[in-house]
Amino acid sequence: MKIKNKIKIKVNGKKLILEKNRSIEKLIKNLKLPMNKVAIELNKKILDKKKLNKIKLKDKDNIEIVHFIGGG
């Protein structure tokens, strides 16, 4: 069953339902992740962070986000 104006995606293996036309940049901000400390892969392709606001999520997209943590 499809929900009108919604899409289903996976983020790090977790299923999410979002509104259509959401950018990846907005998704990262909503997840409260620091943009300068993450690497983002969309459907097995690494993304350029400068273009995240132009890339719109589509139904069945698969996103992997790696968060870098410093330490010693």
Secondary structure, 3 states (H helix, E strand, C coil): CCCCCEEEEEECCEEEEEECCCEHHHHHHHCCCCHHHEEEEECCEECCHHHCCCCECCCCCEEEEEECCCCC
